[in-house]
Amino acid sequence: MKAIIVEDEFLAQQELSWMIQQHSKIQIEACFDDGLDVLKYLQQHRVDVIFLDINIPSLDGMLLAKNISQFAHKPLIVFITAWKEHAVEAFELEAFDYILKPYHESRIVTMLNKLEAAGQTQQAVSNPAVAAVPQTVNLLKDERIIVTDVNDIYYVEAHEKLTFVYTRREAYVMSMNITEFCSRLPEQQFFRCHRSYCVNLSKIREIEPWFNNTYLLKLRDLEFQVPVSRSKVKLFRQLMRL
């Protein structure tokens, strides 16, 4: 994935750049401290991700994001800012994430892993060579079959011989065990973090340490926290580069 950083504080720009290089394979193509310069650059160059501060000269980050949202190719936008009051507006613009300064390295790492998972999904969608990877799954609701984008699934939970599937607003009950259902999901995006749970890695908002060196996973848009079992911790840490 190709990215640019838009940040007018040099030290903050350098720190973020270092973290991205250390904890991901995302390529930083350029850094900017002025909003108008970014628009000029994007007229000639295509990027996948923009790390965007809000308080920048010429054209502030929110106005810049509104302009970018009109592009045919819309880069993922990660706001990194000290201004918490713009969070609602940012997500109305479908921002990928909103990180407050001063940020913690663990928070940045979590975000980077979600970005790369999202990037892999986008690549799979646009690349016919990976057409074998399922992008939709059939879910049952009131005797109806709902064809659902796998990206809409947040997590999956086992209930004996049944499997509950959760999206942002709906819960579905499938008459099969969790192992069978998870076999229908793309392995690069979904992780069996517990014998009773499978989680969409791109939906993880925060990784919270729990007892016995395990974790609780807080998901975007949902209150429920998904546990990581002790037997899955090592693999999870490798996967998330913790």
Secondary structure, DSSP 8 states (H G I E B T S, - for coil): -EEEEE-S-HHHHHHHHHHHHHH---EEEEEES-HHHHHHHHTT---SEEEE-SS-SSS-HHHHHHHHTTSSS--EEEEEES-GGGHHHHHHTT-SEEEESS--HHHHHHHHHHHHHHHHHHHHHH-GGGTTS--EEEEEETTEEEEEEGGG--EEEEETTEEEEE-SS-EEEESS-HHHHHTTS-TTTEEEEETTEEEEGGGEEEEEE-GGG-EEEEETT---EEEE-HHHHHHHHHHHT-
